[in-house]
Amino acid sequence: MMTTSSRMWCFLLFTVILPIVPTLTEVVSSVSDCNEFLLDAKPPEIPDILNGNNILDQNRYKPICQTYRNSKKFLTLYDIENRIPVFSAYKYTGETTQKRPETPWMIEPQLEDRDTNNMRDEKYLNQACDYDYKDNKDYNRGHLFPACHAKDPNDKISTFTFTNIVPQAITFNSGSWERMETCIKCVLKNYCFNNNNVLEGFVVTGSVPSGDNKLKNRVNIPSILWSAFCCYNRNNKKWLASAHWGDNTAESEPIFMKTKTLNELYQELGIKVFPETSCPLSETVADYYKALPKTCQCLLPPLHTSASPTTSATAFPTISTTATTKITTNTIPRITAPQTYCSIRPYIQFLGHLTKSGLRGCFDLCGNRFEALSSVRTMSRETMQCYRLCRRFFSGVFTGIHHDY
């Protein structure tokens, strides 16, 4: 049961938003009613939740055809008991604008009792609201369908609904998860073209609920987040697919999520994301990463350590240096921060990592760029550590450097 204060917060948010927001979403009877966002109209198969088009507990799991301005945008299967989405499925078709919209968070009134004519604070027992996420220092609002994967302003606005977000560890959200979103976006827009040469990729992103870890004793904090995509590559005449997942826990250092196969995702979580389709089950797109720009953040650092199978991620190595190291340099280029919504936060996080390490001389924060000292042949231990960290982070951007150590 919601407390009086939490009911009032949800109620006030709803009364403010409802008059100014167009048609938001439609709770439908089956996922097949919104299957245009599913590859070959085939929904994921999720143990104890979804088998084919059959929702095993229809009182608990609600399919939502997310609609904005009378246009269908994506599909969500929502868990009204845990008050988080099971998954959101969408089509990536490019991006006409990269600007993040400034929009209020939206609530789905159809998830509540529609038989009453009066708005009551008790109506919001079946979904999260602003109160649940407010003033939390450990978790923020993690999109399953990220705004940076949406095409136009209206598409981006449609992702700002409480039925499309989960409580996500803040550093996980802005760290390895966002790097993964950036990488997959690059793969989709560069390699996913159908037989009509139209950009098209199918993405499904979901959550695995925890046992009893909740925000405000109401909203389940997932233990794991996962994502998978599949598309056709017209140039190579083949289907492409990959999967990622990670523990929803805080990250103390920069981490890269490992690219996995659909089979590995099934073996780990029991989820068949694209059943009965042409998607490759035992291949990933990792071989394509080398041809992508460094700003896509797909490549792992040259040296890395293994992570646990559950986290499916790789952390930066511990770096040891000698007190003084000689290097021979040509011209060391400046590294400009990527200026897109999906990729800017990991860059800033990396700068913050250097700051915490005491390497304040490594970068010019005002210019949002790393400053390398190309004229110095003998570096101090601190400067060398900074140089190595940046070289590993940007994975080969320093093409003009020759080493004699």
Backbone hydrogen bonds, N-H to C=O, Kabsch-Sander energy under -0.5 kcal/mol:
donor,donor_aa,acceptor,acceptor_aa,energy
7,R,3,T,-2.4
8,M,4,T,-2.0
9,W,5,S,-2.2
10,C,6,S,-2.2
11,F,7,R,-2.4
12,L,8,M,-3.0
13,L,9,W,-2.2
14,F,10,C,-2.1
15,T,11,F,-2.4
16,V,12,L,-1.7
17,I,13,L,-2.2
18,L,14,F,-2.7
20,I,17,I,-1.4
21,V,17,I,-1.3
26,E,65,C,-1.3
28,V,26,E,-0.7
28,V,63,P,-2.1
33,D,30,S,-1.7
34,C,31,V,-1.7
35,N,32,S,-1.0
37,F,34,C,-1.0
38,L,35,N,-1.8
41,A,38,L,-2.3
42,K,39,L,-2.0
45,E,272,K,-2.8
46,I,44,P,-0.6
46,I,50,L,-1.9
49,I,46,I,-2.2
50,L,46,I,-2.3
51,N,54,N,-2.5
54,N,51,N,-2.1
55,I,53,N,-0.7
56,L,49,I,-2.2
56,L,54,N,-0.6
60,R,57,D,-1.0
61,Y,57,D,-2.6
62,K,60,R,-0.6
62,K,78,Y,-3.0
64,I,76,T,-3.6
65,C,26,E,-3.2
66,Q,64,I,-1.1
66,Q,74,F,-2.1
67,T,24,L,-1.4
68,Y,71,S,-2.5
69,R,23,T,-0.8
71,S,68,Y,-1.0
73,K,66,Q,-3.6
74,F,66,Q,-1.1
75,L,89,A,-2.5
76,T,64,I,-2.5
77,L,87,F,-2.3
78,Y,62,K,-2.9
78,Y,76,T,-0.6
79,D,84,I,-2.4
80,I,60,R,-2.4
80,I,78,Y,-0.8
83,R,79,D,-1.6
84,I,79,D,-1.2
86,V,77,L,-3.6
87,F,77,L,-1.2
88,S,205,T,-2.5
89,A,75,L,-3.1
90,Y,203,V,-2.5
92,Y,201,G,-3.6
93,T,91,K,-0.6
93,T,94,G,-0.6
96,T,151,K,-2.5
97,T,151,K,-1.2
103,T,101,P,-0.9
106,M,160,F,-2.0
111,L,108,E,-1.3
112,E,109,P,-1.6
123,K,120,R,-1.7
124,Y,121,D,-1.2
125,L,122,E,-0.7
126,N,123,K,-0.5
127,Q,124,Y,-0.5
132,D,129,C,-1.0
133,Y,129,C,-0.8
133,Y,130,D,-0.7
134,K,130,D,-1.4
136,N,133,Y,-1.2
137,K,135,D,-0.5
140,N,168,Q,-2.6
142,G,140,N,-0.8
142,G,166,V,-2.8
143,H,141,R,-0.7
144,L,164,N,-2.3
149,H,146,P,-1.8
150,A,147,A,-1.4
156,K,152,D,-2.5
157,I,153,P,-2.5
158,S,154,N,-1.9
159,T,155,D,-0.6
159,T,156,K,-1.2
160,F,157,I,-1.9
161,T,159,T,-1.7
162,F,106,M,-2.6
164,N,161,T,-2.2
165,I,162,F,-0.7
166,V,142,G,-1.7
168,Q,140,N,-2.5
168,Q,166,V,-0.5
170,I,138,D,-2.2
173,N,169,A,-2.9
174,S,170,I,-2.3
177,W,172,F,-1.8
178,E,172,F,-0.5
179,R,175,G,-2.2
180,M,176,S,-2.1
181,E,177,W,-2.2
182,T,178,E,-2.3
183,C,179,R,-2.5
184,I,180,M,-2.8
185,K,181,E,-2.0
186,C,182,T,-1.8
187,V,183,C,-2.2
188,L,184,I,-2.8
189,K,185,K,-2.4
190,N,186,C,-1.3
191,Y,187,V,-2.4
192,C,188,L,-1.7
193,F,191,Y,-1.1
193,F,232,Y,-0.9
194,N,198,V,-2.3
197,N,194,N,-2.3
200,E,192,C,-2.1
201,G,92,Y,-1.6
202,F,230,C,-2.6
203,V,90,Y,-2.7
204,V,228,A,-2.6
205,T,88,S,-2.4
206,G,226,W,-2.3
207,S,86,V,-1.9
208,V,224,I,-2.8
214,K,212,D,-0.7
215,L,219,V,-3.0
218,R,215,L,-3.0
219,V,215,L,-2.0
220,N,82,N,-2.3
220,N,218,R,-0.6
221,I,213,N,-3.4
223,S,208,V,-2.5
224,I,208,V,-1.3
225,L,246,G,-2.1
226,W,206,G,-2.4
227,S,244,H,-2.8
228,A,204,V,-2.3
229,F,242,S,-2.0
230,C,202,F,-2.1
231,C,240,L,-2.2
232,Y,200,E,-0.5
233,N,238,K,-3.3
234,R,193,F,-1.4
234,R,232,Y,-0.8
237,K,233,N,-1.1
238,K,233,N,-1.5
240,L,231,C,-3.2
242,S,229,F,-1.4
243,A,260,K,-2.6
244,H,227,S,-2.9
246,G,225,L,-2.2
248,N,223,S,-2.5
249,T,247,D,-2.1
256,F,314,T,-3.4
258,K,312,S,-2.7
260,K,243,A,-3.0
263,N,281,L,-2.4
265,L,261,T,-1.8
266,Y,262,L,-2.1
267,Q,263,N,-2.7
268,E,264,E,-2.0
269,L,265,L,-2.9
270,G,265,L,-0.5
270,G,266,Y,-2.1
271,I,265,L,-0.6
272,K,45,E,-2.2
272,K,270,G,-0.5
273,V,271,I,-0.8
277,T,274,F,-0.8
288,Y,285,V,-2.1
289,Y,286,A,-1.3
291,A,288,Y,-1.0
292,L,289,Y,-1.7
296,C,293,P,-1.8
297,Q,294,K,-1.9
305,T,315,A,-1.0
312,S,308,S,-1.7
314,T,256,F,-3.9
316,F,254,P,-1.4
320,S,318,T,-0.5
325,T,379,M,-1.5
327,I,377,R,-2.4
328,T,402,H,-1.2
330,N,400,G,-0.9
332,I,330,N,-0.6
335,I,370,F,-0.9
336,T,334,R,-0.6
337,A,368,N,-1.6
344,I,340,T,-1.8
345,R,341,Y,-0.6
347,Y,343,S,-1.0
348,I,344,I,-2.1
349,Q,345,R,-2.7
350,F,346,P,-2.0
351,L,347,Y,-2.1
352,G,348,I,-2.3
353,H,349,Q,-1.9
354,L,350,F,-2.0
355,T,351,L,-2.1
356,K,352,G,-2.4
357,S,353,H,-1.3
358,G,355,T,-1.8
359,L,354,L,-2.5
360,R,358,G,-0.7
362,C,359,L,-1.8
363,F,360,R,-0.7
364,D,369,R,-2.2
365,L,363,F,-0.8
367,G,364,D,-0.7
368,N,364,D,-0.5
368,N,365,L,-1.0
369,R,364,D,-1.5
370,F,335,I,-1.2
371,E,362,C,-1.3
372,A,370,F,-0.7
374,S,372,A,-1.2
376,V,373,L,-0.9
377,R,375,S,-0.6
379,M,325,T,-2.1
379,M,377,R,-0.6
381,R,323,A,-0.8
384,M,380,S,-2.6
385,Q,381,R,-2.3
386,C,382,E,-2.2
387,Y,383,T,-2.6
388,R,384,M,-2.5
389,L,385,Q,-2.4
390,C,386,C,-2.4
391,R,387,Y,-2.5
392,R,388,R,-2.5
393,F,389,L,-2.5
394,F,390,C,-2.6
395,S,392,R,-0.5
396,G,391,R,-1.1
399,T,397,V,-2.3
401,I,398,F,-0.9
402,H,328,T,-1.4
